[in-house]
Amino acid sequence: MSFLSRLGIESVNNGTWIGSKSYSWEHREYLKSISPIDDSVIAEVSWSSDDQYEEVVEEAQKAFIAWRKVPAPQRGEIVRQIGESLRKHKEDLGRLVSLENGKILQEGMGEVQEMIDICDFAVGQSRQLYGFTMQSEREEHRLYDQYHPLGPVGIISAFNFPVAVWSWNTMIAAVCGNVMIWKPSEKTPLTAIACQKIASDVMKKNDMPEGVFNLVIGDASIGDRMAGDTRLPLISATGSTRMGKSVGPRVASRLGKSILELGGNNAIIVTEHADIEMAVRATVFGAVGTAGQRCTSTRRLIVQSSVFEKVKKRLLEVYEKITIGNPLEEGTLVGPLIDRQAVENMQNALSELKKQGGEILYGGEPLDSGEYPSANYVRPALCQAKNEYPIVQEETFAPILYLIPYETLDDAIAMHNGVDQGLSSAIFTLNLREAERFLSATGSDCGIANVNIGTSGAEIGGAFGGEKETGGGRESGSDAWKSYMRRQTNTINWSTEMPLAQGIRFDV
Ligand code: UN1
């Protein structure tokens, strides 16, 4: 039995998939799921039509009526079972992520582990949707706040974390009592179908309504439709800043809520007090892990000038040893980029860098000599640059690391914050003052700031997201759940009087 059939996605055009119910399959358009490993077509997936989108939203609205009445801990029990199913399918789903996205198997499995972790987190959260109890200024009055579900939540996710980002949003939103409509990236439809299948099976087993977990396969036009759809009170969108600048204002124009988790331009500061070996290891994982296609990938390394040459030398030594190849093979550290366009974008960024005065110290070239099974492989690039170069100010979704020297910590922090994005950041130092400064109000301006840990690979327990052009939204752990609920303030008068607040007298 192949891992695809173990995931139950070999033939999904049966059962309760809307496509089979109401539309003739012969006349449908198909989206090809292409593996960047060798450009082979893994599967053909049907696009959701406008009519089907309508049907999904209607089903979701109906399901919400029932789901919001299910006590939160029971909703948590459903999520617990989804977590169990993910545990069972970890290897298969991890392999599919690797096949469809190109990230190495270790990272594909890590992504599934992230899903399992958020399920566990959400189960606990389902008993902790706490509001405050406040003291009323009036006698025999009670004042408190509580949280209610919002309704159908739209989730738009990107190719680079095709399943984990869905789970952060979905598992939290689900225990909060919402129903979810997910539009995954059109580059990774198959992993989405596998997740949908897992969630649907658990719902069916528990006799729960369909329409709580929903999936629509479409391009940006469906995303745009969701953004403008007043039936979706919340849109959580993860992806590029360009996407966020289109989705965000569209949701805002109807006064809807949005959670935006957009681009990063993440930097690590390495001071003269750093453990250089640790800094190098973290930097390499941050810069070349997932082939530089994480929103948290390390893009800039800001290094104190007295240790600059040493850091550069160590990085060069390590970069030369990085194994590039089939991400499913043990020992590979860097797989392909998502597609040919991504390779071109990387090449364009590198030629811009040279034009702007920068230098490529190592790598950067496409590996299209025929030795690799597709033209999507590149050698990670190590460059020297200045922070103010326009290309350094941009997020290029590829393994390019810009080394930038600095003299004083003030300069380093100014450069660090001197970009439009504000997602993740780190400092490597063993000096307490430097570390505390970086974490203070005058330090990093990012949503995530680490000490002696790289910029990528956050745990799910913390809130995930960032400031400035990163969009300001928070997903995943901590109290990010509050964004998926509406807050209600309740005042109850249990006295026999009718006193007004602020001591106002209004005698009728
Ligand atoms: C993303 O790239 O969109 O912190 C998410 C990390 C992962 C999530 C990345 N836990 O790198």
Residues whose N, C-alpha, C, O or C-beta is under 5 A from the ligand:
A	BS01	UN1	F161 Q293 R294 C295 T296 S456 G457 A458
